[in-house]
Amino acid sequence: MQVADNMAVSIHYTLTNDEGEVLDSSIGEEVLVYLQGSGNIVPGLENALVGKVIGDKFTVRIAPEEAYGELMDDMIQVLSRDMFEGIDNVEVGMQFHADVSEGPGVVTVVNIEGDEITIDGNHPLAGVALNFDVEVIDVRPATEEEATHGHIHGEGCHH
Ligand code: ZN
């Protein structure tokens, strides 16, 4: 059975950046189960999995535009300290929920100079090429309900 749209796919993966640093891994944890063709995982990885079968192992390097996007300068803003009313000690590295154009997102304080506070709303992996080391563990057709919901119903599913 091959990976195609509306298949439930189980994979083990290790994600590294170009420096070889491990950013995430399912090894020693539960397999990742996702619905192919529904954008559950980054587009580049979904594309790389098309046609794969159980037992396949491969590595793929995914450019930022096929992963979490390029770093966008307009996601970085300088705000005045007045905007942080009610927060006593704004520090570099603090994260806040903010309403950004694509819906609620997380912004991180990246610089403070006097009353000017710079925040960055980019995804932490924006601008980063992702190197995935993947093993296909299982491939099965999704149920009609899963296909309709756009995600997989496994153990620990809420409904
Ligand atoms: Zn559901």
Boltz pocket constraint, residues with backbone or C-beta under 6 A from the ligand:
constraints:
  - pocket:
      binder: B
      contacts: [[A, 145], [A, 146], [A, 149], [A, 151], [A, 152], [A, 153], [A, 159]]
      max_distance: 6.0
